[in-house]
Amino acid sequence: MFSFPISDQAELRLLEVRHAEALYRLTDESRQHIREWLPWADYRLSPADSKKFIDSTLEQFRSNSGFQAGIWFNGELAGIIGLHGINWTNKSTTFGYWLGEHHQGKGLMTAACRAAMAYCFDELGLNRIEIRAATGNVKSQAIPERLGFTNEGRLRQAEWIHDRFVDHFIYSKLKEEHEAER
């Protein structure tokens, strides 16, 4: 299965069905924290719901349209990072990610995005990566800003979250920019 090191303590690993219970626990422990920006948090209410999600992500991987990987820290599932599909014609993808509440502030997500970015550019041969973050989600915006992504602007009312539309900032990084930073 897919595995990609982040550091001595952390790695990205493709989610497997056997991780459903751990994913459910992490979601449940962080539900109030992640709910503000992730509308699906209200609908993953059991390990069976986590299993369905994992099954769909394994199909995504099998069909060569991206992946969803667990962010593992000291052997514990800490969060998720994934590609919202791959546009092979345009060699582009969009990242999505979240961390459990008690795993924040350790630099894990920045490191996970850096590793996923290297994988996408170097292994998959992609040319463009996007990250979209709600305009009010300052923590999520900090990740692409730290990684030198370009803020390309604002998408108005881009997502419905619970009871309101939120705007998104759209960030991008090109392969040539990634290579110039090495």
Sequence and secondary structure as in RCSB ss.txt:
>XXXX:A:sequence
MFSFPISDQAELRLLEVRHAEALYRLTDESRQHIREWLPWADYRLSPADSKKFIDSTLEQFRSNSGFQAGIWFNG
ELAGIIGLHGINWTNKSTTFGYWLGEHHQGKGLMTAACRAAMAYCFDELGLNRIEIRAATGNVKSQAIPERLGFT
NEGRLRQAEWIHDRFVDHFIYSKLKEEHEAER
>XXXX:A:secstr
  EEE SSSEEEEE  GGGHHHHHHHHHHHHHHHHTT GGGGT  SHHHHHHHHHHHHHHHHTTS  EEEEEETT
EEEEEEEEEEEETTTTEEEEEEEE GGGTTSSHHHHHHHHHHHIIIIIS   EEEEEEETT HHHHHHHHHTT E
EEEEEEEEEEETTEEEEEEEEEEEHHHHHHT 
